[in-house]
Amino acid sequence: MANLVEIRGLNVRFTGERTVYAVNDLSFSLGEGEVLGLLGESGSGKSVTLRALMRLLPKKRTRISGSINVLGRDVLA
C-alpha cells in the first residue's frame, strides 16, 4: 500500500526581527484508511505543520525545508 501523505524531515522557520523555529525535523507517513492525531501543547507546531502541508503559510517570512509528498506529488516544489 502506497502512502497518501509522507512528510520527511520537515522544518519550518519564521523570519523577521528574530527567527522562530516552529517545527523541527518532523517525519511521518499516512496510508490509505489510516488516521493521524497531532497532540501537543499550545505553540508546539500542530497548526503550522498542517498549514505547511496545505501551503497556507506566508511566503515572505517562512522558510520550509524537508519534503512533503501527497499522493506521490511533492507539494513544496
N, C-alpha and C positions, 0 to 999 in steps of 0.2 A: 504494500500500500504506500503510495507516494504522500509526502507531506503537503498539506494545503498551505500552511504557513510555516516558514522556517526563518528564525532570527538567530544570527551568529555574531557574537562579539559587538553588540550594539552599544555605542557610546553617544550620548547627547550632551552637548555643551551649549550654554547660552553666554554670549559675549556682550560686553558693554563696558561700563565703568569697572566691573570686576567679572571674572568668569565663574559661572555656576555650573558645577558638574552634576547634571540631573540624573543621568543613567550611566552606569559604569559596567561594561563587559557583560551584558545580558545575553543569554542564549537559551532558546527553547524551540521546540517544533510541535506542531499540532496536526494530527492526521484527521482523515475523514471520520466523522462521528465522535470525535474527542471534544472535551470541553476543558477550558483552562480558566481558573480563577486567579486573579492577581490580588494578593493581600499585602498590606503593609501600612506603616504609619503615615500620617499626613506628611507630604513632601518627600516620599520615598521613590517617586518616579512612575507610579502606576499610570496616571493620565498622560504623562509625557511619552511613555512607551507606546500607548495606543495612538496618540496623535502622530508620532513618528511613523507608525505603521500605515496610517491613513494620509500621510503627507500634509498635515494640517498645522505644522509648526511654522513660525515666521522665518522666511528665508534669510533675511539680512543679518539676524543676530543668532542664528542657530548653526551649529556645526555637528553633523551626524557622520559617524563612521561605523564600520561593520557592514553587515549585509542583512537585507530584509527581502525574502522571496515569498510571493503569494502566487500559488498555482504555478510555480516554477519561473515566475517573472520577477526580475529584480526591480522593486519599486523605488529604489534610491537612484537608479540610473536615469 
